[in-house]
Amino acid sequence: MKDYLPRYLDNIIEERLNMIGAIVIVGPKWCGKTTTAKKFAKSVLQLQDPDNIDSYMELSSFKPSKLLEGEKPRLIDEWQNIPVLWDAVRTSVDEIGEDGLYLLTGSTVIDDENIMHSGTGRISRILMKPMSLYESRESNGKIKLTDLFKNPEMDIDGIESDLSIEDLIFAACRGGWPESLNKKTEKAQLFVVENYLQNICEIDVSAIDNVKRDSKKVDRFIKSYARNISTLASNTTIIKDIKEKYVDFSENTFVSYHNALTRLFVIDDIDSWNPNIRSASAMRSGPKREFIDPSIAVAAMNLNPEGLLFDLNTFGFIFETLCIRDLSIYTYDEGGTISYYRDKHGLEADCIIHLKNEDYALIEFKLGSNKIDEGAENLLKLEGLIKRNIREKNLKMKEPKFLAVVTGTKYAYTREDGVKVLPIGVLR
């Protein structure tokens, strides 16, 4: 029997089952939604069961409420296969009037046209990403990221990561897919994401909305996206790359493919942060290109750990994707969201972590120690601009709680200028 590795959502799910009638857990396929939901469910309806799906579909056409019968909380796995169940759950929650009745899981963003009501106030949405390094037991978790918001002066000097650069590269190539951790060989672990990507290209990207998409063009799209990972590459740049092989690839096709892959939780672009500290014309506002997990970029570009060890420049971009995944997970319970800052004057921060209480931190990602000074300088300049605007323009915003360079290095410490150096292998 496979051991269950605790997930960040465990405590959140348990808490919300005591607060609201139903929970829907969304996220990419194979990230562990069903396994986690089963830890809390007392009965299960699996809509991907080929032996029963026809019966379930028939029953849902005239009495969907029958499918909800069972001990509560009842898990409805991949509920989007029978969209009418959303409204059935919402109605049931109203009628029973209790909390913790249903758990729903879904691997796609459902089309709103297929449901009558949003479920606001009755159904709470939770996003599950692939596992962070702490969840996969690779980060030792000696520094809790949210503690730095509460106590920016906490002593972190000398806290040590257990991850070598080889460990970090392999973890990024393998990704945070729970199933990969159950494989006995490194080759088998790496194959999990390769198989995931093949399924996305050949099946899922067309099945999501029953629009036939060319699997080879989808593959080319994802490859181009991977080559532009953690950059502000425009739609035009990616389309031009795809057109080198498929001359008929248009802007409309780009939008269609991008929307489908976003709904499948494959693409996870990062929005820009636009505080009122520069003129609007100075801001860079396009999305930063990201995947939900760094392993997707690695598999798309047909890279491997051995090759990346000799191409740390490329791995630097992949490392940023890994860090964004992990930091968003570590702050999720505090309402954490991620953005980036960049302007035409060259001032930037790779990541702004925002909490729901409007606290925020400025973050740069630098794989090695030779770039830490550069990252710290960027952060201090941005902090200075923010403080000057608050003081001179009476800008209604908080000052950043802390500045940090997140690295692939060994030791955590606070620099003399106050910027924190945080190895990704010590965070949770």
Solvent accessible surface area in square Angstrom, and as a share of the most:
residue,aa,sasa,rsa
1,M,241,1.08
2,K,125,0.53
3,D,121,0.63
4,Y,62,0.23
5,L,35,0.17
6,P,84,0.53
7,R,17,0.06
8,Y,58,0.22
9,L,9,0.05
10,D,23,0.12
11,N,116,0.59
12,I,6,0.03
13,I,0,0.00
14,E,99,0.44
15,E,96,0.43
16,R,66,0.24
17,L,21,0.10
18,N,114,0.59
19,M,125,0.56
20,I,31,0.16
21,G,3,0.03
22,A,0,0.00
23,I,0,0.00
24,V,4,0.03
25,I,0,0.00
26,V,11,0.07
27,G,0,0.00
28,P,0,0.00
29,K,55,0.23
30,W,96,0.34
31,C,0,0.00
32,G,14,0.14
33,K,9,0.04
34,T,35,0.21
35,T,76,0.44
36,T,0,0.00
37,A,0,0.00
38,K,92,0.39
39,K,120,0.51
40,F,42,0.18
41,A,20,0.15
42,K,129,0.54
43,S,22,0.14
44,V,61,0.35
45,L,6,0.03
46,Q,73,0.32
47,L,2,0.01
48,Q,104,0.46
49,D,41,0.21
50,P,113,0.71
51,D,127,0.66
52,N,57,0.29
53,I,43,0.22
54,D,115,0.60
55,S,67,0.43
56,Y,43,0.16
57,M,92,0.41
58,E,117,0.52
59,L,47,0.23
60,S,9,0.06
61,S,92,0.60
62,F,141,0.59
63,K,103,0.44
64,P,31,0.20
65,S,56,0.36
66,K,84,0.36
67,L,8,0.04
68,L,7,0.04
69,E,99,0.45
70,G,37,0.36
71,E,112,0.50
72,K,57,0.24
73,P,18,0.11
74,R,26,0.10
75,L,0,0.00
76,I,0,0.00
77,D,9,0.05
78,E,13,0.06
79,W,8,0.03
80,Q,26,0.12
81,N,58,0.30
82,I,4,0.02
83,P,37,0.23
84,V,63,0.36
85,L,0,0.00
86,W,23,0.08
87,D,16,0.08
88,A,13,0.10
89,V,0,0.00
90,R,35,0.13
91,T,56,0.32
92,S,15,0.10
93,V,13,0.07
94,D,73,0.38
95,E,137,0.61
96,I,78,0.40
97,G,63,0.60
98,E,104,0.46
99,D,75,0.39
100,G,10,0.10
101,L,6,0.03
102,Y,3,0.01
103,L,0,0.00
104,L,0,0.00
105,T,0,0.00
106,G,0,0.00
107,S,1,0.01
108,T,20,0.12
109,V,62,0.36
110,I,30,0.15
111,D,56,0.29
112,D,108,0.56
113,E,155,0.70
114,N,79,0.40
115,I,25,0.13
116,M,155,0.69
117,H,79,0.35
118,S,78,0.51
119,G,2,0.02
120,T,106,0.62
121,G,64,0.62
122,R,78,0.28
123,I,16,0.08
124,S,19,0.12
125,R,133,0.48
126,I,0,0.00
127,L,39,0.19
128,M,3,0.01
129,K,24,0.10
130,P,0,0.00
131,M,3,0.01
132,S,1,0.00
133,L,1,0.01
134,Y,81,0.31
135,E,11,0.05
136,S,11,0.07
137,R,167,0.61
138,E,40,0.18
139,S,5,0.03
140,N,42,0.21
141,G,4,0.04
142,K,119,0.51
143,I,0,0.00
144,K,78,0.33
145,L,0,0.00
146,T,7,0.04
147,D,47,0.25
148,L,0,0.00
149,F,6,0.02
150,K,143,0.61
151,N,74,0.38
152,P,31,0.20
153,E,154,0.69
154,M,46,0.21
155,D,116,0.60
156,I,1,0.01
157,D,87,0.45
158,G,50,0.48
159,I,40,0.20
160,E,62,0.28
161,S,1,0.01
162,D,98,0.51
163,L,27,0.13
164,S,49,0.32
165,I,51,0.26
166,E,91,0.41
167,D,64,0.33
168,L,2,0.01
169,I,2,0.01
170,F,32,0.13
171,A,0,0.00
172,A,0,0.00
173,C,2,0.01
174,R,9,0.03
175,G,1,0.01
176,G,2,0.02
177,W,0,0.00
178,P,32,0.20
179,E,64,0.29
180,S,0,0.00
181,L,51,0.26
182,N,65,0.33
183,K,72,0.31
184,K,201,0.85
185,T,79,0.46
186,E,111,0.50
187,K,171,0.72
188,A,34,0.26
189,Q,31,0.14
190,L,34,0.17
191,F,110,0.46
192,V,9,0.05
193,V,3,0.02
194,E,88,0.40
195,N,47,0.24
196,Y,3,0.01
197,L,13,0.06
198,Q,95,0.42
199,N,45,0.23
200,I,3,0.01
201,C,8,0.05
202,E,97,0.43
203,I,98,0.50
204,D,11,0.06
205,V,0,0.00
206,S,17,0.11
207,A,62,0.48
208,I,29,0.15
209,D,51,0.27
210,N,140,0.72
211,V,71,0.41
212,K,173,0.74
213,R,16,0.06
214,D,62,0.32
215,S,38,0.25
216,K,142,0.60
217,K,34,0.14
218,V,0,0.00
219,D,46,0.24
220,R,46,0.17
221,F,0,0.00
222,I,1,0.01
223,K,61,0.26
224,S,0,0.00
225,Y,0,0.00
226,A,0,0.00
227,R,119,0.44
228,N,25,0.13
229,I,5,0.02
230,S,7,0.04
231,T,38,0.22
232,L,26,0.13
233,A,14,0.11
234,S,56,0.36
235,N,50,0.26
236,T,97,0.56
237,T,65,0.38
238,I,0,0.00
239,I,14,0.07
240,K,141,0.60
241,D,26,0.14
242,I,0,0.00
243,K,81,0.34
244,E,134,0.60
245,K,130,0.55
246,Y,39,0.15
247,V,122,0.70
248,D,95,0.49
249,F,1,0.00
250,S,46,0.30
251,E,85,0.38
252,N,121,0.62
253,T,35,0.21
254,F,4,0.02
255,V,64,0.37
256,S,37,0.24
257,Y,11,0.04
258,H,34,0.15
259,N,77,0.40
260,A,3,0.02
261,L,0,0.00
262,T,57,0.33
263,R,54,0.20
264,L,6,0.03
265,F,15,0.06
266,V,0,0.00
267,I,5,0.02
268,D,37,0.19
269,D,36,0.19
270,I,11,0.06
271,D,102,0.53
272,S,23,0.15
273,W,34,0.12
274,N,85,0.43
275,P,18,0.11
276,N,103,0.53
277,I,5,0.03
278,R,67,0.25
279,S,72,0.46
280,A,94,0.73
281,S,87,0.56
282,A,10,0.07
283,M,23,0.10
284,R,97,0.35
285,S,74,0.48
286,G,33,0.32
287,P,50,0.31
288,K,0,0.00
289,R,6,0.02
290,E,2,0.01
291,F,5,0.02
292,I,4,0.02
293,D,0,0.00
294,P,0,0.00
295,S,0,0.00
296,I,0,0.00
297,A,0,0.00
298,V,5,0.03
299,A,22,0.17
300,A,2,0.01
301,M,41,0.18
302,N,135,0.69
303,L,59,0.30
304,N,74,0.38
305,P,20,0.13
306,E,117,0.53
307,G,39,0.38
308,L,0,0.00
309,L,57,0.28
310,F,180,0.75
311,D,59,0.30
312,L,81,0.40
313,N,116,0.60
314,T,33,0.19
315,F,0,0.00
316,G,25,0.24
317,F,83,0.35
318,I,0,0.00
319,F,1,0.00
320,E,16,0.07
321,T,2,0.01
322,L,0,0.00
323,C,0,0.00
324,I,6,0.03
325,R,5,0.02
326,D,0,0.00
327,L,0,0.00
328,S,13,0.08
329,I,14,0.07
330,Y,9,0.04
331,T,0,0.00
332,Y,55,0.21
333,D,85,0.44
334,E,57,0.26
335,G,31,0.30
336,G,10,0.10
337,T,79,0.46
338,I,25,0.13
339,S,10,0.06
340,Y,1,0.00
341,Y,0,0.00
342,R,54,0.20
343,D,4,0.02
344,K,137,0.58
345,H,124,0.56
346,G,55,0.53
347,L,13,0.07
348,E,36,0.16
349,A,1,0.01
350,D,12,0.06
351,C,0,0.00
352,I,0,0.00
353,I,0,0.00
354,H,39,0.18
355,L,15,0.08
356,K,148,0.63
357,N,85,0.43
358,E,130,0.58
359,D,13,0.06
360,Y,9,0.03
361,A,0,0.00
362,L,0,0.00
363,I,0,0.00
364,E,0,0.00
365,F,14,0.06
366,K,28,0.12
367,L,27,0.13
368,G,25,0.24
369,S,79,0.51
370,N,125,0.64
371,K,94,0.40
372,I,9,0.04
373,D,96,0.50
374,E,82,0.37
375,G,0,0.00
376,A,0,0.00
377,E,92,0.41
378,N,21,0.11
379,L,0,0.00
380,L,60,0.30
381,K,116,0.49
382,L,0,0.00
383,E,30,0.14
384,G,30,0.29
385,L,11,0.06
386,I,0,0.00
387,K,71,0.30
388,R,105,0.38
389,N,7,0.04
390,I,39,0.20
391,R,164,0.60
392,E,119,0.53
393,K,132,0.56
394,N,101,0.52
395,L,28,0.14
396,K,170,0.72
397,M,51,0.23
398,K,92,0.39
399,E,88,0.39
400,P,14,0.09
401,K,79,0.33
402,F,11,0.05
403,L,11,0.06
404,A,0,0.00
405,V,0,0.00
406,V,1,0.00
407,T,0,0.00
408,G,14,0.14
409,T,34,0.20
410,K,94,0.40
411,Y,109,0.42
412,A,0,0.00
413,Y,82,0.31
414,T,49,0.28
415,R,55,0.20
416,E,190,0.85
417,D,60,0.31
418,G,41,0.39
419,V,0,0.00
420,K,8,0.03
421,V,0,0.00
422,L,0,0.00
423,P,0,0.00
424,I,2,0.01
425,G,1,0.01
426,V,0,0.00
427,L,0,0.00
428,R,80,0.29
